[in-house]
Amino acid sequence: MENRQNKSRNAQVDRAFDRALVMTVSIIRRAQGKRNPEDFASGSPEFEQAADEYLEDLTRALDRHSAGVARGEDDLRCSH
């Protein structure tokens, strides 16, 4: 029972981390004057370009987070 609760809690923390990362990337892009995919009609050429650029920025953010964890910095997804 406790193991199932821990898995559920970890999944909730992971989802919260994912949402926070996505929001952070969107906010940073907006501050840099970049457009986000939701600024365009889905499937339009502008949407596709913004989505590609957004995914590049998101991947870069994930890589930086992973590198920090590998260096022993706190993993924000882990809670006590």
C-alpha positions in Angstrom: 0.0 0.0 0.0 2.7 2.4 1.0 4.7 1.7 -2.2 1.6 2.5 -4.3 1.2 5.8 -2.5 4.8 6.6 -3.1 4.5 5.9 -6.8 1.4 8.0 -7.0 3.1 10.9 -5.2 6.2 10.6 -7.4 4.0 10.7 -10.5 2.3 13.9 -9.2 5.6 15.5 -8.5 6.9 14.6 -11.9 3.8 16.1 -13.6 4.2 19.3 -11.5 7.8 19.5 -12.5 6.9 19.0 -16.2 4.3 21.7 -16.1 6.6 24.1 -14.3 9.3 23.5 -16.9 7.0 24.0 -19.8 5.6 27.2 -18.3 9.1 28.5 -17.6 10.3 27.9 -21.2 7.1 29.6 -22.5 7.7 32.6 -20.2 11.4 32.9 -21.0 10.6 32.7 -24.8 8.0 35.5 -24.4 10.4 37.7 -22.5 12.9 37.2 -25.3 10.4 38.4 -27.8 9.9 34.9 -29.2 6.4 33.5 -30.1 5.1 30.2 -28.7 3.2 27.6 -30.7 -0.1 28.6 -29.1 0.2 32.0 -30.7 -0.6 30.5 -34.1 -3.3 28.4 -35.7 -2.5 24.7 -35.2 -0.9 23.2 -38.2 0.0 26.5 -39.9 3.6 27.0 -41.1 4.1 29.6 -38.3 2.8 27.1 -35.7 5.2 24.4 -37.0 8.2 26.7 -37.0 7.4 28.0 -33.5 6.8 24.4 -32.3 10.2 23.3 -33.6 12.0 26.3 -31.9 10.0 25.7 -28.7 11.0 22.1 -28.6 14.7 23.0 -29.1 14.4 25.4 -26.1 12.6 22.8 -24.0 15.3 20.2 -24.8 18.0 22.7 -23.9 16.3 23.3 -20.5 16.0 19.6 -19.9 19.6 19.0 -20.8 20.7 21.7 -18.3 18.6 20.2 -15.6 20.0 16.7 -16.2 23.5 18.1 -16.2 22.9 19.8 -12.9 21.5 16.6 -11.3 24.5 14.7 -12.7 26.8 17.2 -11.0 25.1 16.5 -7.7 22.9 19.6 -7.6 19.5 19.2 -6.1 16.9 17.5 -8.3 13.8 19.6 -7.7 11.6 16.7 -8.5 12.8 14.9 -5.3 11.0 15.9 -2.1 11.6 14.8 1.4 
